[in-house]
């Protein structure tokens, strides 16, 4: 099993074995499985297919994922930049969805980040998802800390993009074990 499918063990994780959407109980810090919501899971499957297709098309068109390309954020403008190997730059609006630790499978929603970690403009999309989660009783979207594998992390990210009407998702490694997941608008070339 890869690191993304088999988390390092911690006694507080109880029955979590790397599958499903679990939340960290705020009172006791143990993991518990979220309530299964058939409507939410059906929507997750739908948006996974839709956003997977649209993201793949955009990645190809804008050379996103090229191993020689790079990315950057312009936080005060709410822009994400993709710079291709030849120096061309595409920009789009973005929202930080969450941070995910590949060793522990820890997922922290962007709306739950400590104040000052991320520019407020980059958190608007995830706040909208949180509000939608509250309105619909989606525990998976309203618990601050979750345990999910990489597959479920992509599903949750695509849900945020869908709820904001955005066609693309992306993730970037921010250190040796952590990734940030993003929902994004369609990029446009600026140079």
QUICORRA-V921318 format. One line per field, one symbol per residue. ss: DSSP state (a for helix, b for strand, c for the rest). burial: 1 if it has 16 or more other C-alpha atoms within 10 Angstrom, else 0. A space follows every 10 residues. Layout:
BEGIN
ss->???
burial->???
END
This chain:
BEGIN
ss->cccccccccc aaaccccccc cbbbcccccc bbbccccaaa aaaaaaaaaa aaaaaaaaaa accccccccb bbbbaaacbb bbbcccccbb bbbbbbbbbb bccccbbbba aaccccccca aaaaaaaaaa aaaaaaccaa aaccbbbcca aaaaaaaaaa aaaccccbbb bbbccccbbb bbbbcccbbc c
burial->0011111000 0010010111 1111000001 1111000001 0001011100 1100100110 0111000010 0010000111 1111000011 1111111111 1111111111 1100000011 1111111011 0110000111 1111111111 0111111111 1101011111 1000000111 1111111000 0
END
